Amino acid sequence: MKSNSGKSSKDYFVAIGIIVVIAMMLIPLPTPLLDAFMALNLMFSLAIILMVLYSKKPSEFSIFPTLLLIATVFGLGLNISSTRLILLRGASFDGRIIRAFSRFVVGGSGSESLVIGVIIFIILIAVQLIVITRGATRSAEVAARFTLDSMVQKNLSIDSQVSSGAITAEEGMRRRAALRQEVDFYSAMDGASKFVSGNVKVGILITLVNIFGGLIVGICFKNELFSDAVRNYTTLTIGDGLVTQFPALLISTATAMIVTRSVSTDSFASEFSRQFAKEPGVFLIAGFFALFLSIVPGFHRAWFVLVPLAVIAFAAGLRMRSDLGSSRDDSSDIGAEEKSAQERTITISSVQKVDPVSLEFGAALISLVSGKNDFLDRITGLRNQVALELGFAAPKVRIKDNLKLGRSEYCIKIRDIEADRSSVRMGRYLAVDFDGVCPALDGEPVKEPVSGRRAYWISEDEKESARAKGYFISDVPSLIITHLTEVVKQNAPTLLGRQELSSMLDEVAKSAPAVVDEVKGLLSIGEIHKVIQNLLREQVSIRDLVTVLEALCDAAPKSKDITFLTEKTRQALSRQITASALSKDRQLHVITLSPELEQLVSESKALDLDVEKKLAASALKLASEIQAKGFKPVLLCMEQSRPAVKRAVPQLCVMSVLELAEGVKNEFYGQVEIQDNN
């Protein structure tokens, strides 16, 4: 039931409990109430350790660090209250819980029992302080450090799974929340473990103060004999120390258990029984050992203990062995059924296996990869060329035969989808007319597979004659490698996945960790990946990845729009983009948009199809005049217009004015205009 302020009765109960703990330190408690609180402290500590045992993973008991603080403060409050009553009442103190511990646990009321009680108390404190508390504190520190160190990688893994569709966005949010909870838990445990060690040290101090303070009060103010004062106050102090340190021992043990638990799918008891049940031979060996001890001289007198233990161990081992055997039989039956099913069906792993790049040959082309041939070495050179030109490592190319292809055909596939195919003539050469002005040849006329230029298949004897007429001569392996290289470069955005990008970022982090950390804090892997894909789509090299990331760091605070980020990144790579657009005379040969067309494009979010066609026709007409002179045409426009213009004219190099490097000479050829038919 909740009040109008939104607070439930549980909230008020917790607040009242905290007030009671504070009051215990200030107001003398009646001994019956003190006994009730001490019993409650014992039960509370036992409940905490049982909760730890039943929890499947540490972060599942997320309030443990706070409970640890509350239990510590509650115990200290009881210490203060009991100390006050013991010193005030002395021998007439009637706290039954403390009296019970001082008599039952210590073992009597004589001097010998008193010494035994002191020794037990010292051992209890030593075990708690030296063994359990120190180990728990160290384990908490290590767990917190490793959990924090792995947080970034786990978040990246979740982002990658969400981006790839392996998990839903809701599941990704749930996993991130669980990860944050785990990090918060171990961070809190790193500090909360100090409460335990501090509690033990304060317990020692309180015990010493109680003993010496009791002697002073008893001898000086109550006129007790020294022996009586020692017996009374030491007995009560040891009883008080035991009744408060025993719950503290349970809390310390719970702390050590929760920070040393690995993540599992079940409680500690279930994991214990399941893992020990895997090796029934352990119990059999232990049973034989107990049986052996029962006949060893000196130990044989304890046969009534050792023999029953051996029988229990034998029975447990044989029972586990029979259970394990039956489960193996069941699993073997299931395994046989699964194997039979797998023989009848295709496995998921085989279905999901996709080759990033594959090159398939018809029957007549298999000789290219057989015997002494440098074709495979040239494939390696292809990958190196792509790495140098575009800045990422192209995946390995899988070469295989395909009987469905024509004998002289080859097919290039990207992620098992056909990207292009062509045919060749083994033993012949391809003469390509790149300038479009060479005279015709007598060979078989075809189109060059990459550029679509006019070409002829010629014999070896005709090579020199064709070269003299201005043709470019290519053999079959070079033609296929060139074709494959262009297809790989065109499909670079598809081939560079998020996992590959993550590996590249890890490599850059070795030399520029600050840049990588900053960009990961601003953008997700998916957003960085989309910008990189846009760059590769226009054949912009990402080899200078540090500059790309720095540009993203500068632009991301302003907007996370992918188009905006792409344009700002291109501007950061202006020198590189300008250099790639230069013609052989080291100049840019440019055309621009007319002011009216520039305004139309910049104000339109998307050009209609008719405008795009007219823009493309006019731009290509001007570009052809530049190409006829042997230069590279460049279409120059404003930053906001560039993406739309590039979509309209993907064949041309389209640059914004902000991408021009300083000091580069431009030669202007005209403006792109749209003629109004009306």
C-alpha positions in Angstrom: 0.0 0.0 0.0 1.3 3.4 -1.0 0.7 6.8 0.4 -0.1 9.9 -1.6 3.6 10.9 -1.8 4.3 7.6 -3.5 6.2 6.0 -0.6 5.3 2.4 0.3 5.2 1.0 3.8 8.5 -0.8 3.0 10.2 2.5 2.5 9.0 3.7 6.0 10.0 0.4 7.5 13.6 0.8 6.3 13.7 4.4 7.5 12.5 3.4 10.9 15.1 0.6 11.0 17.9 3.1 10.4 16.6 5.4 13.1 16.5 2.5 15.5 20.2 1.7 14.7 21.2 5.3 15.4 19.1 5.3 18.6 20.9 2.1 19.8 24.2 4.1 19.8 22.8 6.9 21.9 20.0 5.5 24.2 20.6 2.7 26.7 18.4 -0.3 25.7 16.5 -2.6 28.0 18.3 -6.0 28.1 15.2 -7.9 26.6 15.3 -5.6 23.6 19.1 -6.0 23.4 18.6 -9.8 23.4 16.0 -9.5 20.6 18.2 -7.4 18.5 21.2 -9.8 18.9 19.0 -12.7 17.9 17.8 -10.7 14.9 21.4 -10.0 14.0 22.2 -13.7 14.0 19.2 -14.5 11.9 19.9 -11.7 9.5 23.5 -12.8 9.0 22.4 -16.4 8.4 19.8 -15.2 5.9 22.4 -13.3 4.0 24.8 -16.2 3.6 21.9 -18.5 2.5 20.9 -15.9 -0.1 24.5 -15.9 -1.4 24.4 -19.7 -1.6 21.1 -19.7 -3.5 22.0 -16.9 -6.0 22.8 -18.1 -9.5 25.3 -15.3 -10.1 26.8 -12.6 -7.9 25.0 -9.6 -9.6 21.7 -11.3 -9.0 22.1 -10.3 -5.3 22.7 -6.7 -6.3 21.8 -5.2 -2.9 24.5 -7.2 -1.1 27.0 -4.2 -0.8 24.3 -2.1 0.8 23.2 -5.0 3.1 26.9 -5.4 4.1 27.0 -1.8 5.2 23.7 -2.0 7.1 24.7 -5.3 8.8 28.1 -3.7 9.8 26.5 -0.6 11.3 23.8 -2.7 13.0 26.5 -4.9 14.6 28.5 -1.9 15.8 25.3 -0.4 17.3 24.8 -3.6 19.2 28.4 -3.5 20.4 28.0 0.0 21.7 24.7 -0.8 23.4 26.0 -3.9 25.1 29.2 -2.2 26.1 27.2 0.5 27.9 25.0 -2.0 29.7 28.0 -4.2 30.7 29.9 -1.3 32.1 26.9 0.1 33.9 25.6 -3.1 35.5 28.7 -5.2 35.8 28.0 -8.6 37.5 24.2 -7.8 37.6 24.1 -7.6 33.8 21.2 -9.9 32.8 21.5 -10.0 29.0 20.6 -13.6 28.3 22.1 -13.9 24.8 25.5 -12.7 26.0 25.3 -14.8 29.2 24.5 -17.8 27.1 27.5 -17.3 24.8 29.8 -16.7 27.7 28.7 -19.9 29.4 27.7 -22.3 26.6 30.3 -21.4 24.0 33.0 -20.7 26.5 32.1 -23.9 28.3 31.7 -22.9 32.0 32.4 -20.2 34.6 35.8 -21.1 36.0 39.2 -19.5 35.3 40.0 -22.4 32.9 36.9 -21.8 30.9 37.6 -18.1 30.8 41.0 -18.8 29.3 39.5 -21.2 26.8 36.9 -18.5 25.8 39.6 -15.9 25.3 41.6 -18.4 23.1 38.4 -19.2 21.0 37.7 -15.5 20.6 41.3 -14.8 19.5 41.2 -17.7 17.0 37.9 -16.5 15.6 39.2 -13.0 15.1 42.4 -14.3 13.5 40.6 -16.5 11.0 38.2 -13.7 10.1 40.9 -11.0 9.8 43.8 -12.9 8.3 42.1 -15.5 6.1 38.6 -14.6 5.1 38.6 -10.8 5.1 41.9 -10.3 3.4 41.1 -12.9 0.7 37.6 -11.4 0.2 39.1 -7.8 -0.1 41.7 -8.9 -2.7 39.1 -10.9 -4.7 36.8 -7.9 -4.8 39.5 -5.6 -6.0 40.5 -8.0 -8.8 36.9 -8.7 -9.8 36.2 -5.0 -10.0 39.2 -4.2 -12.1 38.7 -7.0 -14.6 35.0 -6.3 -14.9 35.6 -2.6 -15.6 38.4 -3.5 -18.2 36.1 -5.8 -20.1 33.1 -3.5 -20.1 34.1 -1.7 -23.4 34.6 -5.0 -25.3 31.3 -6.4 -24.0 29.4 -3.3 -25.0 31.0 -3.5 -28.5 30.0 -7.1 -28.7 26.4 -6.3 -27.9 26.4 -3.4 -30.4 27.8 -5.7 -33.1 25.1 -8.4 -32.4 22.3 -5.8 -32.5 23.7 -4.2 -35.7 24.0 -7.7 -37.4 20.5 -8.7 -36.3 21.6 -11.5 -34.2 19.6 -10.1 -31.3 16.8 -7.5 -31.1 17.3 -4.0 -29.9 15.2 -4.8 -26.8 17.5 -7.7 -26.0 20.5 -5.5 -26.6 19.1 -3.0 -24.1 18.5 -5.7 -21.6 22.0 -7.1 -21.9 23.5 -3.6 -21.5 21.4 -3.0 -18.4 22.7 -6.4 -17.0 26.2 -5.4 -17.9 25.9 -2.0 -16.1 24.4 -3.8 -13.1 27.3 -6.2 -13.0 29.9 -3.4 -13.3 28.1 -1.4 -10.6 27.9 -4.4 -8.3 31.6 -5.3 -8.5 32.6 -1.6 -8.1 30.4 -1.4 -5.0 31.8 -4.6 -3.7 35.4 -3.3 -4.0 34.5 -0.6 -1.5 32.1 -2.5 0.6 34.6 -5.3 1.3 36.5 -2.6 3.4 33.5 -2.5 5.8 34.2 -6.1 6.7 37.9 -5.7 7.5 37.1 -2.5 9.4 34.4 -4.2 11.4 36.8 -6.9 12.5 39.5 -4.4 13.6 36.9 -2.3 15.5 35.7 -5.5 17.2 39.2 -6.1 18.5 39.4 -2.5 19.8 36.0 -2.6 21.4 36.9 -5.9 23.2 40.1 -4.4 24.6 38.3 -1.2 25.7 35.6 -3.3 27.4 38.1 -5.4 29.3 40.2 -2.5 30.6 37.3 -0.1 31.0 35.4 -2.8 33.0 38.4 -3.3 35.3 38.6 0.5 35.9 34.8 0.7 36.5 34.7 -2.4 38.7 37.7 -1.7 40.8 37.6 2.1 41.1 33.8 2.8 41.2 32.2 -0.5 42.4 34.9 -1.5 44.8 35.1 -5.0 43.4 38.1 -7.2 44.0 40.6 -7.4 41.1 39.9 -11.2 40.6 36.1 -10.6 40.6 36.4 -7.7 38.2 38.6 -9.7 35.8 36.2 -12.7 35.9 33.0 -10.6 35.5 34.0 -8.1 32.9 36.2 -10.4 30.9 33.5 -13.1 30.8 30.9 -10.7 29.7 33.2 -9.0 27.2 34.2 -12.3 25.6 30.5 -13.3 25.4 29.6 -10.0 23.9 32.5 -10.3 21.4 31.5 -13.8 20.4 27.8 -12.8 19.9 28.7 -9.9 17.7 31.7 -11.4 15.9 29.9 -14.7 15.0 27.4 -12.8 12.7 30.3 -10.8 11.4 32.1 -14.1 10.5 29.0 -15.1 8.6 28.9 -11.8 6.7 32.7 -12.1 6.0 32.2 -15.6 4.6 29.2 -14.4 2.5 31.4 -11.6 1.1 34.2 -14.0 0.2 31.8 -16.4 -1.4 30.0 -13.8 -3.5 33.2 -12.3 -4.9 34.7 -15.7 -5.7 31.6 -17.1 -7.4 31.9 -17.4 -11.2 28.9 -16.8 -13.3 26.8 -20.0 -13.5 23.3 -21.0 -14.4 22.3 -22.4 -11.0 22.8 -22.1 -7.3 26.0 -23.1 -5.5 24.5 -26.3 -4.1 23.2 -27.4 -7.5 26.5 -26.6 -9.2 28.4 -28.4 -6.4 26.3 -31.6 -6.7 26.4 -31.5 -10.5 30.1 -31.0 -10.9 31.1 -33.6 -8.3 28.7 -36.0 -9.9 30.7 -35.9 -13.1 33.6 -37.8 -11.3 32.1 -40.6 -9.1 35.6 -42.1 -8.9 36.5 -39.4 -6.5 34.1 -40.7 -3.8 35.3 -44.3 -4.4 38.9 -43.3 -3.9 38.0 -41.3 -0.8 36.1 -44.4 0.6 39.1 -46.7 0.0 41.3 -44.1 1.8 39.0 -44.0 4.8 38.8 -47.9 4.9 42.6 -48.0 4.7 43.0 -45.6 7.6 40.7 -47.8 9.7 43.3 -50.6 9.7 46.4 -48.4 10.1 47.9 -48.7 13.6 46.9 -45.7 15.7 43.9 -45.0 13.5 42.2 -48.4 13.9 40.6 -47.2 17.2 38.5 -44.8 15.2 37.1 -47.5 13.0 33.6 -46.8 14.1 33.9 -43.4 12.4 36.1 -44.3 9.4 34.2 -47.4 8.3 30.7 -45.7 8.2 32.3 -42.8 6.2 33.8 -45.3 3.8 30.5 -47.0 3.3 28.7 -43.7 2.7 31.4 -42.7 0.2 31.2 -46.1 -1.6 27.4 -45.8 -1.8 27.5 -42.2 -3.1 30.2 -43.1 -5.8 28.3 -46.2 -7.0 25.0 -44.2 -7.1 26.6 -41.4 -9.1 28.3 -43.9 -11.5 25.0 -45.6 -12.2 23.2 -42.2 -12.8 26.1 -41.1 -15.0 25.9 -44.3 -17.0 22.2 -44.0 -17.6 22.6 -40.4 -18.6 25.4 -41.3 -21.1 23.2 -44.0 -22.6 20.4 -41.5 -23.0 22.8 -39.0 -24.5 24.3 -41.6 -26.8 20.8 -42.5 -28.0 20.1 -38.8 -28.5 23.4 -38.4 -30.2 22.7 -41.3 -32.6 19.4 -39.8 -33.4 21.0 -36.4 -34.0 23.7 -37.9 -36.1 21.1 -39.7 -38.2 19.2 -36.5 -38.6 22.3 -34.6 -39.6 23.0 -37.2 -42.2 19.6 -36.6 -43.7 19.7 -32.7 -43.4 22.1 -29.9 -44.1 23.6 -28.5 -40.9 23.0 -24.8 -40.0 26.8 -24.1 -39.9 27.2 -25.3 -43.5 24.3 -23.3 -44.6 25.5 -20.1 -42.9 29.1 -20.4 -44.3 29.5 -17.7 -46.8 32.7 -16.8 -48.8 33.3 -13.1 -48.8 35.0 -13.3 -52.3 35.0 -16.3 -54.6 36.2 -16.9 -58.1 34.7 -19.7 -60.0 36.2 -21.2 -63.2 34.8 -23.2 -66.1 36.5 -26.4 -67.0 38.9 -24.9 -69.5 40.3 -22.4 -67.0 41.2 -24.8 -64.2 44.7 -25.0 -65.6 45.3 -21.4 -64.4 45.5 -22.6 -60.8 47.2 -26.0 -61.4 50.9 -26.8 -61.9 53.6 -24.1 -61.9 51.6 -20.9 -62.3 51.9 -17.5 -60.6 48.1 -16.9 -60.7 47.7 -17.5 -56.9 50.7 -15.2 -56.2 49.0 -12.5 -58.3 45.8 -13.0 -56.2 47.9 -12.1 -53.1 49.2 -9.1 -55.0 45.6 -8.1 -55.6 44.9 -8.1 -51.9 48.0 -6.0 -51.3 46.9 -3.5 -54.0 43.4 -3.1 -52.5 45.0 -2.6 -49.1 47.2 0.2 -50.4 44.5 1.9 -52.5 41.5 1.7 -50.2 43.2 1.2 -46.8 41.7 -2.2 -45.7 42.7 -5.8 -46.0 40.6 -7.5 -48.7 39.4 -10.9 -47.6 41.0 -14.1 -49.1 39.7 -15.2 -52.4 38.3 -18.7 -52.6 38.9 -20.3 -56.0 36.8 -23.3 -57.2 35.5 -24.9 -60.3 31.8 -24.6 -61.4 30.6 -27.1 -64.0 27.5 -25.0 -64.6 29.7 -22.3 -66.2 30.7 -22.4 -69.8 34.1 -24.0 -70.4 35.8 -20.6 -70.9 33.7 -18.6 -68.4 34.6 -17.3 -65.0 32.3 -15.9 -62.3 33.1 -13.5 -59.5 30.9 -13.8 -56.4 30.7 -11.5 -53.4 29.2 -13.2 -50.3 28.1 -16.1 -52.6 26.1 -13.7 -54.8 27.2 -13.3 -58.4 28.7 -9.8 -59.0 30.0 -10.3 -62.5 31.0 -12.9 -65.1 32.9 -13.0 -68.4 34.6 -15.4 -70.8 38.1 -15.6 -72.1 40.1 -17.4 -74.8 42.9 -19.5 -73.3 46.1 -19.1 -75.3 45.0 -15.8 -76.8 45.5 -12.1 -75.8 43.0 -9.3 -75.4 43.8 -6.0 -77.3 41.9 -3.1 -75.7 41.2 0.3 -77.4 41.2 2.5 -74.4 41.4 5.8 -76.4 38.7 4.8 -78.9 40.7 5.9 -81.9 42.6 2.7 -82.9 41.9 1.0 -86.2 40.0 -2.2 -86.3 41.7 -5.6 -86.0 41.0 -8.9 -87.6 40.5 -10.7 -84.2 37.3 -11.7 -82.5 35.5 -8.4 -81.4 34.4 -8.2 -77.7 34.0 -5.7 -74.9 36.6 -5.4 -72.2 34.8 -6.7 -69.1 35.9 -3.8 -66.7 35.6 -0.7 -68.8 33.3 -1.9 -71.6 35.8 -0.6 -74.2 36.1 -2.1 -77.7 38.5 -5.0 -77.7 39.7 -8.0 -79.8 40.9 -11.5 -79.0 44.2 -11.9 -81.0 46.9 -14.5 -81.3 50.4 -14.1 -80.0 51.7 -13.3 -83.4 49.5 -10.3 -83.7 50.5 -8.7 -80.4 53.2 -6.5 -81.6 51.2 -5.2 -84.6 48.2 -4.4 -82.3 50.5 -2.7 -79.8 51.9 -0.5 -82.6 48.4 0.6 -83.5 47.8 1.9 -80.0 46.1 -1.1 -78.4 46.7 -2.2 -74.8 47.6 -5.9 -74.7 46.5 -8.2 -71.8 46.9 -11.9 -71.2 44.2 -14.0 -69.7 45.5 -14.2 -66.1 46.1 -10.4 -66.0 42.6 -9.8 -67.4 40.9 -11.9 -64.8 43.0 -10.4 -62.0 42.2 -6.8 -63.2 38.5 -7.7 -63.4 38.5 -9.3 -59.9 40.4 -6.3 -58.5 37.7 -3.8 -59.8 34.9 -6.0 -58.5 36.5 -6.2 -55.1 37.0 -2.4 -55.0 33.4 -1.7 -56.1 32.1 -4.0 -53.4 34.5 -2.7 -50.7 31.5 -1.4 -48.6 30.0 -4.9 -48.5 33.3 -6.6 -47.8 34.3 -4.4 -44.9 32.0 -5.6 -42.1 31.7 -4.3 -38.6 33.8 -7.1 -37.1 36.6 -6.2 -39.6 36.2 -2.5 -38.7 36.4 -3.3 -35.0 39.7 -5.2 -35.6 41.0 -2.1 -37.5 40.0 0.2 -34.6 41.8 -2.2 -32.2 44.9 -1.9 -34.3 44.7 1.9 -34.5 44.2 2.0 -30.7 47.8 0.7 -30.2 49.2 3.9 -31.7 46.3 6.4 -31.1 44.3 5.2 -28.1 42.9 8.6 -27.2 41.4 9.1 -30.7 39.7 5.6 -30.7 38.4 6.1 -27.1 36.9 9.5 -28.0 35.2 8.4 -31.2 33.8 5.3 -29.5 32.3 7.5 -26.8 30.6 9.7 -29.4 29.5 7.2 -32.0 28.6 3.5 -32.1 30.4 1.0 -34.3 27.4 0.9 -36.6 27.5 4.7 -37.2 31.3 4.7 -37.8 30.8 1.7 -40.1 28.2 3.5 -42.2 30.5 6.5 -42.7 33.4 4.3 -43.7 31.1 2.5 -46.2 30.1 5.8 -47.8 33.8 6.7 -48.2 34.6 3.3 -49.8 31.5 3.5 -52.0 33.2 6.5 -53.8 36.6 4.8 -53.7 38.0 7.1 -51.0 40.8 5.4 -49.2 40.5 4.9 -45.4 44.2 4.2 -45.1 44.6 7.3 -43.0 42.1 6.0 -40.5 43.3 8.3 -37.7 42.4 11.4 -39.7 39.0 9.8 -40.5 38.4 9.2 -36.8 39.5 12.7 -35.8 37.1 14.2 -38.3 34.3 12.1 -36.8 35.2 13.3 -33.3 35.0 16.9 -34.5 31.7 16.5 -36.3 29.8 14.1 -34.1 29.0 16.7 -31.4 27.2 18.8 -34.0 25.2 16.1 -35.7 25.1 12.3 -36.0 23.5 12.4 -39.4 25.5 9.9 -41.5 25.5 12.2 -44.6 26.8 15.1 -42.6 29.5 13.0 -41.0 30.5 11.7 -44.4 30.9 15.1 -45.9 32.9 16.4 -42.9 35.2 13.4 -43.1 35.7 13.9 -46.9 36.7 17.5 -46.2 39.3 16.3 -43.7 40.7 14.1 -46.4 40.7 17.0 -48.9 44.4 16.6 -49.9 43.9 12.9 -50.6 40.7 13.3 -52.6 42.2 16.2 -54.6 45.3 14.2 -55.4 43.2 11.3 -56.7 41.2 13.7 -59.0 44.3 15.3 -60.6 44.9 14.7 -64.3 48.3 13.9 -65.8 49.0 17.6 -66.1 48.6 17.9 -62.3 45.5 20.1 -62.6 41.8 19.7 -61.9 39.6 20.0 -65.0 36.3 21.1 -63.5 32.7 21.7 -64.5 30.3 23.4 -62.1 26.5 23.7 -61.6 24.8 26.9 -62.7 23.7 29.1 -59.9 20.1 28.3 -60.5 20.7 24.6 -60.6 22.9 24.8 -57.5 20.2 26.5 -55.6 17.6 24.0 -56.8 19.7 21.0 -55.7 20.7 22.5 -52.3 17.1 23.4 -51.4 15.7 20.0 -52.4 15.9 17.1 -50.1 15.5 14.7 -53.0 15.6 15.6 -56.7 12.8 14.2 -58.9 13.7 11.7 -61.6 13.3 14.2 -64.4 15.7 16.7 -62.9 18.2 14.0 -62.2 18.1 12.8 -65.8 18.6 16.3 -67.2 21.4 17.0 -64.7 23.2 13.8 -65.6 22.8 14.3 -69.4 24.2 17.9 -69.2 27.1 16.9 -66.9 28.1 13.8 -68.9 28.1 15.9 -72.1 30.6 18.4 -70.6 32.6 15.6 -69.1 33.0 13.8 -72.4 34.7 16.9 -73.8 37.2 16.8 -71.0 37.7 13.1 -71.5 38.3 13.6 -75.2 41.3 15.7 -74.4 42.7 12.9 -72.1 41.9 14.5 -68.8 39.8 13.5 -65.8 36.6 15.5 -65.4 35.6 16.8 -62.0 32.2 18.1 -61.1 32.5 20.8 -58.5 29.5 21.9 -56.3 28.6 23.2 -52.9 28.9 21.0 -49.8 25.1 20.6 -49.3 24.6 19.7 -52.9 27.3 17.1 -53.3 25.4 14.0 -52.1 22.4 14.6 -54.4 24.6 15.4 -57.4 26.7 12.3 -56.8 23.5 10.2 -56.8 22.5 11.7 -60.1 25.9 11.3 -61.7 27.6 8.3 -60.1 30.0 7.9 -63.0 31.8 11.3 -62.4 34.1 12.4 -59.6 31.9 14.9 -57.7 33.7 17.1 -55.2 32.5 20.0 -53.0 34.5 23.3 -52.9 35.5 22.5 -49.3 37.3 19.4 -50.5 39.7 21.3 -52.7 43.3 21.3 -51.4 45.1 24.6 -51.3 47.4 25.5 -54.2 45.8 23.3 -56.8 45.3 24.8 -60.2 41.8 24.4 -61.8 40.8 24.7 -65.4 37.1 25.5 -65.9 35.2 24.0 -68.8 31.6 25.1 -68.3 28.5 25.0 -66.2 25.9 22.2 -66.0 22.5 23.6 -66.8 19.0 22.2 -67.2 17.2 23.4 -70.3 13.5 24.1 -69.9 11.6 22.4 -72.7 8.8 24.9 -72.4 
